[in-house]
Amino acid sequence: MFNAVNEAEALELLHQSGCTDGLPVVIPTRDRVDRLVLASGLDSDVDLGAMGPGGGAATVEKLAINAVMAGCLPDQMAVVLAAVRAILQPAFDLGEMQSTTHSTAPLMIVNGPVVGHCDIAGGFGALGPGHRANASIGRAVRLCMMNIGGARPGVSDMALLGHPGKFSFCLAEDEMSSPWEPLATAYGYSSDESVVTILGAEAPHSVVFTNDADDKDSPQRLLRALAVAIANTGSNNANLSGGATAIALNPEHAQVLADAGMSRSDVQAELQRMAVNTRGQIRSFNTGFIAAGDDNDLIPAVRRPTDIVLFVAGGAGLYSAVFPSWAAGTHRNSVVHEIVATDATCELPWK
């Protein structure tokens, strides 16, 4: 927080100090910050851990400052807290992920009652403009990564190009439109828990598919289209052979697979089996990563079915999306989860 004559001057000071993501921010006045700290249900000096690569202390007050700047409302603070706790888990390799030259960013998928409470979108345009909660929550996490973690473009955040998800990369699963159990439930959480699932991912790669109800091969055609996108020979998943990947199936595409009798785990298993390249195919594009061996060896892009984060989101229609990942780091781009502690928040009186 700065001493400034007015908010316009404060905004310029924040830009000049490198504390913004390049877009205008809400000025973190003491009253605004205190309001979000109170909404967290925690003391301001509670330290969630060191945030890489700079090792800054992720205190509740610092999270609140960045959440204010991002435009978060008090009810959204619990989701920001959960997301930060998730990326601070050692398995996420945040410091390494922030420093890589790859264009990875934390993709946040929210499940549970908090989705409706905070109005987090999972339908049409969920990763695009026009959704306040999605934009603010994702942006708050990014500002924390910059201002607490110290990730600065070309200095400590070495992404060669980056992608727009490095501004904000947050959406809900559209549980109401899904033919399957919620994503968080598939990972072992109860349906009444609100959960954030996060993995490091590239921008979404569109997958077009037209269903034909008279074509018995339609479900397999959809799986083949998704598998080719997962095993894209230009991706880290294909070249490093591993890491997680995410798939946002639109409701229509999800229903095609469900109508074929496939559960979420069935789809994950089939896609993991199909998303392969031969060693020779990979070597013909890149020689720097692939290990020695027979050119006919099959190299999976994803090692385990559960590393395919399959969820339902977006509007019904022609397009679903695959999110390739970094697939590197000590833990190979692990998927992490955190419960949103909504019971820790409190209702604030109007002044």
C-alpha positions as CSV (number, residue, x, y, z in Angstrom):
1,M,0.0,0.0,0.0
2,F,1.3,3.4,-0.9
3,N,1.0,7.0,0.4
4,A,-0.5,8.9,-2.5
5,V,-2.6,12.1,-3.0
6,N,-5.4,10.2,-4.8
7,E,-6.2,6.8,-6.3
8,A,-5.0,7.9,-9.8
9,E,-1.6,8.7,-8.4
10,A,-1.6,5.5,-6.4
11,L,-2.4,3.5,-9.6
12,E,0.6,5.0,-11.4
13,L,2.9,4.3,-8.4
14,L,1.7,0.6,-8.5
15,H,2.4,0.4,-12.3
16,Q,5.8,2.1,-11.9
17,S,6.8,-0.3,-9.1
18,G,5.9,-3.4,-11.2
19,C,3.2,-4.4,-8.8
20,T,0.5,-4.9,-11.5
21,D,0.0,-7.3,-14.4
22,G,-0.1,-4.4,-16.8
23,L,-3.8,-3.7,-16.4
24,P,-5.4,-1.2,-14.0
25,V,-6.0,-2.5,-10.5
26,V,-8.2,-1.6,-7.6
27,I,-6.1,0.4,-5.1
28,P,-5.5,-1.6,-2.0
29,T,-6.5,0.8,0.7
30,R,-6.4,-0.2,4.3
31,D,-10.2,-0.5,4.6
32,R,-10.4,-2.7,1.4
33,V,-7.6,-5.0,2.6
34,D,-9.0,-5.3,6.1
35,R,-12.3,-6.3,4.7
36,L,-10.8,-9.2,2.8
37,V,-8.6,-10.3,5.7
38,L,-11.7,-10.4,7.8
39,A,-13.6,-12.4,5.2
40,S,-10.7,-15.0,5.2
41,G,-11.5,-15.8,8.9
42,L,-7.7,-15.8,9.6
43,D,-5.3,-13.4,11.2
44,S,-3.5,-11.1,8.8
45,D,-0.1,-12.5,9.7
46,V,-0.9,-16.1,9.1
47,D,1.8,-17.4,6.8
48,L,0.7,-20.0,4.2
49,G,4.3,-20.6,3.1
50,A,7.1,-19.4,0.9
51,M,6.2,-18.7,-2.7
52,G,8.7,-19.3,-5.4
53,P,10.8,-18.4,-7.1
54,G,11.5,-15.4,-4.9
55,G,10.5,-17.1,-1.6
56,G,8.2,-14.4,-0.4
57,A,6.0,-15.1,2.6
58,A,2.4,-15.7,1.5
59,T,0.7,-14.1,4.5
60,V,-3.1,-13.6,4.5
61,E,-2.6,-9.9,4.4
62,K,-0.5,-10.1,1.3
63,L,-3.0,-12.4,-0.3
64,A,-5.7,-9.9,0.6
65,I,-3.7,-7.0,-0.9
66,N,-3.4,-8.8,-4.2
67,A,-7.0,-10.0,-4.2
68,V,-8.2,-6.4,-3.7
69,M,-6.0,-5.3,-6.6
70,A,-7.6,-8.1,-8.7
71,G,-11.1,-6.9,-7.9
72,C,-12.2,-9.7,-5.6
73,L,-15.2,-9.5,-3.5
74,P,-15.1,-10.8,0.2
75,D,-16.8,-14.1,-0.6
76,Q,-14.2,-14.9,-3.2
77,M,-11.3,-14.6,-0.7
78,A,-11.9,-18.2,0.4
79,V,-11.3,-19.5,-3.2
80,V,-8.1,-17.4,-3.5
81,L,-6.9,-18.8,-0.2
82,A,-7.5,-22.4,-1.4
83,A,-5.9,-21.8,-4.7
84,V,-2.8,-20.3,-3.1
85,R,-2.6,-23.2,-0.6
86,A,-2.8,-25.6,-3.6
87,I,0.0,-24.1,-5.6
88,L,2.2,-23.9,-2.5
89,Q,2.0,-27.7,-2.1
90,P,5.5,-29.1,-2.8
91,A,4.1,-31.4,-5.5
92,F,3.2,-28.4,-7.6
93,D,6.8,-27.2,-8.0
94,L,5.7,-23.6,-8.2
95,G,9.2,-22.1,-8.1
96,E,10.3,-24.2,-11.0
97,M,7.1,-23.7,-12.9
98,Q,7.3,-19.9,-12.5
99,S,10.9,-20.0,-13.9
100,T,10.5,-22.2,-16.9
101,T,10.7,-21.0,-20.4
102,H,7.5,-23.0,-21.1
103,S,4.2,-21.0,-21.3
104,T,2.6,-22.8,-18.4
105,A,0.1,-21.2,-16.0
106,P,-2.1,-22.6,-13.1
107,L,-5.4,-23.7,-14.5
108,M,-7.9,-23.6,-11.7
109,I,-11.1,-25.7,-11.9
110,V,-13.6,-25.1,-9.1
111,N,-16.3,-27.6,-7.9
112,G,-18.9,-27.6,-5.2
113,P,-21.3,-25.2,-3.5
114,V,-18.9,-22.2,-3.7
115,V,-19.4,-22.2,-7.5
116,G,-22.9,-20.9,-7.1
117,H,-22.2,-18.8,-4.1
118,C,-19.5,-16.9,-5.9
119,D,-21.1,-17.1,-9.3
120,I,-18.0,-18.8,-10.9
121,A,-18.9,-19.5,-14.5
122,G,-18.4,-22.9,-16.2
123,G,-20.6,-22.6,-19.3
124,F,-20.4,-20.4,-22.4
125,G,-17.1,-18.4,-22.5
126,A,-16.0,-19.5,-19.0
127,L,-12.4,-18.7,-19.8
128,G,-13.1,-15.5,-21.6
129,P,-14.2,-12.0,-20.7
130,G,-17.4,-11.1,-19.0
131,H,-17.3,-13.3,-15.8
132,R,-16.3,-11.3,-12.8
133,A,-15.6,-14.1,-10.4
134,N,-13.5,-16.1,-12.8
135,A,-11.4,-13.1,-13.9
136,S,-10.9,-11.7,-10.3
137,I,-10.0,-15.0,-8.6
138,G,-7.6,-16.1,-11.3
139,R,-6.1,-12.7,-11.5
140,A,-5.6,-12.5,-7.7
141,V,-3.6,-15.8,-7.8
142,R,-1.4,-14.4,-10.7
143,L,-0.8,-11.1,-8.8
144,C,0.3,-13.1,-5.8
145,M,2.6,-15.1,-7.9
146,M,4.2,-11.9,-9.2
147,N,4.2,-9.7,-6.1
148,I,4.8,-12.4,-3.4
149,G,6.6,-15.1,-5.6
150,G,8.6,-12.4,-7.4
151,A,7.9,-13.8,-10.9
152,R,8.8,-11.0,-13.4
153,P,8.7,-11.5,-17.1
154,G,12.2,-12.0,-18.6
155,V,13.8,-11.8,-15.1
156,S,12.4,-14.7,-13.0
157,D,9.4,-15.6,-15.1
158,M,11.2,-16.9,-18.1
159,A,8.2,-18.0,-20.3
160,L,9.4,-17.2,-23.8
161,L,5.9,-16.1,-24.9
162,G,3.4,-16.9,-22.2
163,H,-0.3,-16.9,-22.9
164,P,-3.4,-15.0,-21.8
165,G,-4.1,-17.6,-19.0
166,K,-1.2,-16.0,-17.2
167,F,-3.5,-13.1,-16.5
168,S,-6.3,-15.2,-15.2
169,F,-7.0,-19.0,-15.7
170,C,-10.0,-19.9,-13.5
171,L,-13.4,-21.6,-14.3
172,A,-15.9,-23.9,-12.7
173,E,-16.9,-27.3,-13.8
174,D,-20.5,-27.2,-15.2
175,E,-21.7,-29.9,-12.9
176,M,-25.4,-29.5,-13.8
177,S,-24.6,-30.3,-17.5
178,S,-22.3,-33.1,-16.8
179,P,-23.4,-36.7,-17.3
180,W,-20.9,-37.8,-14.7
181,E,-20.1,-37.2,-11.0
182,P,-18.3,-33.9,-10.3
183,L,-14.5,-33.8,-11.0
184,A,-13.8,-33.3,-7.3
185,T,-15.9,-36.3,-6.3
186,A,-13.9,-38.4,-8.8
187,Y,-10.8,-37.4,-6.8
188,G,-12.3,-38.5,-3.6
189,Y,-14.0,-35.4,-2.2
190,S,-17.6,-35.4,-1.0
191,S,-20.3,-33.6,-3.1
192,D,-20.9,-31.0,-0.4
193,E,-17.2,-29.9,-0.3
194,S,-16.0,-27.0,-2.5
195,V,-12.7,-27.9,-4.1
196,V,-10.1,-26.2,-6.3
197,T,-8.2,-28.5,-8.7
198,I,-5.1,-27.0,-10.3
199,L,-2.5,-28.0,-12.8
200,G,0.0,-26.1,-14.9
201,A,-1.3,-25.8,-18.4
202,E,-0.9,-24.2,-21.8
203,A,-3.8,-22.2,-23.3
204,P,-6.7,-24.4,-24.5
205,H,-6.2,-26.2,-27.9
206,S,-9.6,-26.4,-29.7
207,V,-10.8,-29.8,-30.7
208,V,-13.7,-29.8,-33.3
209,F,-16.1,-32.7,-33.5
210,T,-19.4,-33.2,-35.2
211,N,-21.6,-35.9,-33.8
212,D,-23.7,-38.2,-36.0
213,A,-26.2,-40.2,-34.0
214,D,-26.5,-42.7,-36.9
215,D,-22.8,-43.4,-36.9
216,K,-21.8,-46.0,-34.3
217,D,-18.2,-44.8,-34.6
218,S,-19.0,-41.3,-33.4
219,P,-17.8,-41.8,-29.8
220,Q,-14.6,-43.3,-31.1
221,R,-14.1,-40.5,-33.6
222,L,-14.4,-38.0,-30.7
223,L,-11.9,-40.0,-28.6
224,R,-9.5,-40.1,-31.6
225,A,-9.7,-36.3,-32.1
226,L,-9.0,-35.7,-28.4
227,A,-6.2,-38.2,-28.3
228,V,-4.4,-36.6,-31.3
229,A,-4.6,-33.2,-29.5
230,I,-3.2,-34.7,-26.3
231,A,-0.3,-36.5,-28.2
232,N,0.5,-33.4,-30.4
233,T,4.1,-34.0,-31.3
234,G,5.0,-30.4,-30.7
235,S,3.9,-30.6,-27.0
236,N,5.9,-31.2,-23.9
237,N,3.5,-34.1,-23.0
238,A,4.6,-36.0,-26.2
239,N,8.3,-35.1,-26.0
240,L,8.8,-35.5,-22.2
241,S,6.3,-38.4,-22.0
242,G,4.3,-37.6,-18.9
243,G,2.8,-34.9,-16.9
244,A,-0.8,-34.1,-16.5
245,T,-3.1,-32.7,-19.2
246,A,-6.7,-31.3,-18.9
247,I,-9.7,-31.7,-21.2
248,A,-12.7,-29.5,-21.0
249,L,-15.5,-31.4,-22.7
250,N,-18.5,-29.4,-23.7
251,P,-21.8,-30.9,-22.5
252,E,-22.8,-32.2,-25.9
253,H,-19.5,-34.0,-26.4
254,A,-19.6,-35.4,-22.8
255,Q,-23.1,-36.8,-23.5
256,V,-21.9,-38.5,-26.7
257,L,-19.4,-40.5,-24.6
258,A,-21.8,-41.1,-21.7
259,D,-24.5,-42.4,-24.1
260,A,-21.9,-44.9,-25.4
261,G,-21.8,-46.3,-21.8
262,M,-18.5,-44.7,-20.9
263,S,-17.8,-43.3,-17.4
264,R,-15.3,-40.6,-16.7
265,S,-12.7,-43.2,-15.8
266,D,-13.5,-45.2,-18.9
267,V,-12.8,-42.1,-21.0
268,Q,-9.6,-41.4,-19.2
269,A,-8.3,-44.9,-19.6
270,E,-9.1,-45.0,-23.3
271,L,-7.5,-41.6,-24.0
272,Q,-4.4,-42.6,-22.1
273,R,-4.2,-45.7,-24.3
274,M,-4.8,-43.8,-27.5
275,A,-2.6,-40.7,-26.9
276,V,0.6,-42.2,-28.1
277,N,3.3,-41.6,-30.7
278,T,6.1,-43.9,-31.9
279,R,9.6,-43.1,-30.8
280,G,10.4,-42.5,-34.5
281,Q,7.6,-40.0,-34.9
282,I,8.8,-37.9,-32.0
283,R,12.4,-38.1,-33.1
284,S,11.4,-36.9,-36.6
285,F,10.3,-33.6,-35.0
286,N,12.6,-33.3,-32.0
287,T,15.9,-35.1,-31.2
288,G,16.7,-33.3,-27.9
289,F,14.3,-35.1,-25.6
290,I,13.6,-38.6,-26.8
291,A,15.7,-41.4,-25.4
292,A,17.4,-44.0,-27.5
293,G,15.4,-47.0,-28.5
294,D,13.5,-48.7,-31.3
295,D,11.6,-46.3,-33.6
296,N,8.5,-48.5,-33.4
297,D,8.3,-48.2,-29.6
298,L,5.0,-46.6,-28.5
299,I,5.6,-43.5,-26.2
300,P,2.5,-42.4,-24.2
301,A,1.9,-38.7,-23.8
302,V,0.3,-39.3,-20.4
303,R,1.5,-42.1,-18.1
304,R,-1.6,-42.7,-16.0
305,P,-5.3,-42.3,-16.8
306,T,-5.8,-40.2,-13.7
307,D,-3.3,-37.6,-15.0
308,I,-6.0,-36.7,-17.6
309,V,-8.1,-34.0,-15.8
310,L,-11.4,-34.5,-17.5
311,F,-14.2,-32.1,-16.7
312,V,-17.3,-30.6,-18.4
313,A,-17.3,-26.9,-19.2
314,G,-18.3,-24.5,-22.0
315,G,-21.3,-24.2,-24.2
316,A,-22.8,-27.2,-26.1
317,G,-21.7,-27.3,-29.7
318,L,-18.8,-28.2,-31.9
319,Y,-15.8,-27.5,-29.7
320,S,-14.1,-29.0,-26.7
321,A,-10.6,-28.2,-25.6
322,V,-7.3,-29.9,-24.6
323,F,-4.8,-28.2,-22.3
324,P,-1.3,-29.6,-22.8
325,S,1.0,-29.1,-19.9
326,W,4.5,-28.4,-18.9
327,A,5.1,-32.0,-18.0
328,A,8.4,-31.2,-16.2
329,G,9.7,-30.2,-12.8
330,T,10.6,-32.5,-9.9
331,H,7.0,-33.8,-9.7
332,R,6.3,-33.9,-13.5
333,N,3.5,-31.3,-13.4
334,S,1.4,-32.9,-10.7
335,V,-2.3,-32.1,-10.2
336,V,-3.1,-30.6,-6.8
337,H,-6.3,-30.0,-4.9
338,E,-7.4,-27.9,-2.0
339,I,-10.7,-27.7,-0.1
340,V,-12.3,-24.2,-0.1
341,A,-12.8,-23.5,3.6
342,T,-16.1,-21.5,3.2
343,D,-17.0,-22.1,6.9
344,A,-14.0,-19.8,7.9
345,T,-15.6,-16.7,6.2
346,C,-17.9,-14.4,8.0
347,E,-20.7,-12.0,6.9
348,L,-19.7,-8.4,7.2
349,P,-22.0,-5.6,8.3
350,W,-22.7,-2.7,6.0
351,K,-21.3,0.5,7.2
